[in-house]
Amino acid sequence: MAPSAEEMKQMMEMSKLNENHKLLASTAGTWSYTVKMWMDPNGKPTESTGTATRKSIMDGRYVSGEYTGKFKMPGPDGKVQEMNFIGMSMDGYDNVKKKFVAGWVDNMGTGIMTMDGTYDAATKTFTYTGEYEMMPGMKEKVRQLIKMPDATHMSMEYYEDRGQGEAKTMEINYTKKK
């Protein structure tokens, strides 16, 4: 059954851009980044660097991101080795859910991580939450804080809870290239 005129009007209203979409669009650009990762929350983090290219797409409805860099990871033998890293993100604001939405894929797995969240203008911080299954039966709650103190800096803190309480496992600091 085709949508009624009233339903069509509502659908058109839900597709309009607002301040939330403009906020996300402000993250478009080319960024250099430094990543700290903790395999053991009490241990020393590994550090690596890369580049992120974020683009506003579909008339400003979404921001797509491509991330490349070197990643230090323990190999099958337990020794840390440098690997090429490729990741992709898709961020938006869902007018129906009234929430920010995000998706992530990378060359370290085959799943698509999805999260949704809110923005606090006072602290200039996005808070996203979701659930991810890295290995069969190993579901974890994830929380991500993205802070945007100014137009050329952004940071991301990533927390995982595998059932023993939440631990910070990653921190990324971004600087926008001129």
C-alpha positions as CSV (number, residue, x, y, z in Angstrom):
1,M,0.0,0.0,0.0
2,A,1.4,3.4,-1.0
3,P,2.0,6.0,1.7
4,S,-0.7,8.5,2.3
5,A,-0.2,12.2,1.6
6,E,0.2,12.8,5.4
7,E,2.8,10.0,5.6
8,M,4.7,11.4,2.6
9,K,4.7,14.9,4.2
10,Q,6.1,13.4,7.5
11,M,8.8,11.4,5.5
12,M,9.9,14.7,3.8
13,E,10.0,16.4,7.2
14,M,12.2,13.6,8.6
15,S,14.7,14.0,5.7
16,K,15.5,17.6,6.4
17,L,18.9,18.7,7.6
18,N,19.3,20.4,11.0
19,E,22.1,21.7,13.3
20,N,23.1,18.1,14.1
21,H,24.0,17.4,10.5
22,K,26.0,20.7,10.3
23,L,27.9,19.7,13.5
24,L,28.9,16.4,11.9
25,A,29.8,18.2,8.6
26,S,32.3,20.3,10.6
27,T,34.4,17.2,11.0
28,A,35.0,16.9,7.2
29,G,38.6,17.3,6.1
30,T,41.9,15.6,6.2
31,W,43.3,14.8,9.7
32,S,46.5,13.3,10.9
33,Y,46.2,11.1,14.0
34,T,48.1,9.3,16.8
35,V,46.6,6.2,18.3
36,K,47.4,4.7,21.7
37,M,46.1,1.2,22.3
38,W,46.1,-0.8,25.6
39,M,46.0,-4.6,25.3
40,D,46.3,-4.6,29.1
41,P,44.5,-1.7,30.7
42,N,47.3,-1.4,33.4
43,G,50.1,-1.9,30.8
44,K,51.9,0.5,28.5
45,P,50.0,1.4,25.3
46,T,51.3,0.8,21.8
47,E,51.4,4.0,19.7
48,S,50.9,4.4,15.9
49,T,49.9,7.1,13.5
50,G,47.8,7.6,10.4
51,T,45.6,9.8,8.3
52,A,41.8,10.2,8.2
53,T,39.9,11.7,5.3
54,R,36.3,12.7,6.3
55,K,33.8,13.8,3.6
56,S,30.3,15.3,4.0
57,I,28.1,13.3,1.6
58,M,24.5,13.1,0.4
59,D,23.9,16.9,0.7
60,G,25.3,16.9,4.2
61,R,23.2,14.0,5.7
62,Y,26.3,11.9,6.5
63,V,30.0,12.0,6.9
64,S,32.0,9.2,5.5
65,G,35.6,8.6,6.7
66,E,38.5,6.6,5.4
67,Y,41.4,5.9,7.8
68,T,44.8,4.5,6.9
69,G,48.0,4.0,8.9
70,K,50.3,1.5,10.5
71,F,49.1,-0.4,13.5
72,K,51.2,-2.2,16.1
73,M,49.5,-5.5,17.0
74,P,50.7,-8.8,18.6
75,G,51.1,-11.3,15.8
76,P,50.3,-15.1,16.0
77,D,53.7,-15.6,17.8
78,G,52.9,-12.9,20.4
79,K,55.5,-10.5,19.1
80,V,54.4,-7.0,18.3
81,Q,54.5,-6.3,14.5
82,E,53.5,-3.4,12.3
83,M,50.5,-4.0,10.1
84,N,48.8,-1.8,7.5
85,F,45.5,-0.5,8.8
86,I,42.4,0.5,6.8
87,G,39.1,1.6,8.4
88,M,35.9,3.2,7.2
89,S,33.3,5.1,9.1
90,M,29.8,6.4,8.4
91,D,28.3,9.0,10.8
92,G,24.9,10.6,10.7
93,Y,22.1,12.1,12.7
94,D,18.9,10.0,12.6
95,N,15.9,12.4,12.8
96,V,13.5,9.5,13.6
97,K,15.6,8.1,16.5
98,K,16.7,11.6,17.5
99,K,20.2,10.2,17.9
100,F,23.6,10.3,16.3
101,V,24.4,7.1,14.5
102,A,27.7,5.6,13.5
103,G,29.1,2.5,11.7
104,W,32.6,1.2,11.5
105,V,34.5,-1.4,9.5
106,D,38.2,-2.2,9.2
107,N,40.6,-4.8,7.8
108,M,41.0,-6.4,11.3
109,G,37.6,-8.1,11.2
110,T,34.5,-8.8,9.1
111,G,31.8,-7.3,11.3
112,I,30.1,-3.9,11.1
113,M,30.1,-2.2,14.5
114,T,27.1,0.2,14.9
115,M,26.6,2.7,17.7
116,D,24.3,5.5,18.5
117,G,24.6,8.4,20.8
118,T,24.2,12.0,22.0
119,Y,26.0,15.3,21.9
120,D,26.6,17.6,24.8
121,A,27.2,21.2,23.6
122,A,28.6,22.3,27.0
123,T,31.5,19.9,26.8
124,K,31.6,19.6,23.0
125,T,31.5,15.8,23.4
126,F,29.7,13.0,21.5
127,T,28.9,9.9,23.6
128,Y,28.3,6.8,21.6
129,T,27.4,3.3,22.9
130,G,26.9,-0.1,21.3
131,E,27.7,-3.7,21.5
132,Y,30.3,-5.6,19.5
133,E,31.1,-9.3,19.1
134,M,34.8,-9.6,18.2
135,M,34.9,-13.4,18.5
136,P,32.0,-16.0,18.8
137,G,30.3,-15.6,22.2
138,M,32.6,-12.7,23.2
139,K,30.1,-9.8,23.2
140,E,31.3,-6.6,24.7
141,K,29.7,-3.3,25.5
142,V,31.5,-0.4,23.9
143,R,31.5,3.3,24.7
144,Q,33.1,6.0,22.7
145,L,33.7,9.7,23.6
146,I,34.5,12.1,20.8
147,K,35.6,15.5,21.9
148,M,35.9,18.5,19.6
149,P,37.5,21.3,21.6
150,D,38.0,23.5,18.5
151,A,37.9,23.4,14.6
152,T,41.3,21.7,14.2
153,H,41.4,19.2,17.0
154,M,39.4,16.1,17.8
155,S,39.9,13.2,20.2
156,M,38.3,9.8,20.6
157,E,38.4,7.7,23.8
158,Y,37.2,4.1,23.4
159,Y,36.1,1.9,26.3
160,E,35.3,-1.8,26.3
161,D,33.4,-3.9,28.9
162,R,33.9,-7.6,28.5
163,G,32.1,-8.4,31.7
164,Q,34.8,-7.3,34.2
165,G,33.9,-3.6,34.1
166,E,34.7,-0.9,31.7
167,A,38.4,-0.3,30.6
168,K,39.8,2.3,28.3
169,T,41.5,0.4,25.4
170,M,42.1,3.2,22.8
171,E,42.7,6.9,22.5
172,I,43.1,8.8,19.3
173,N,44.2,12.4,18.9
174,Y,43.4,14.1,15.6
175,T,44.8,17.3,14.1
176,K,43.2,18.8,11.0
177,K,45.6,19.4,8.2
178,K,45.5,22.9,6.6
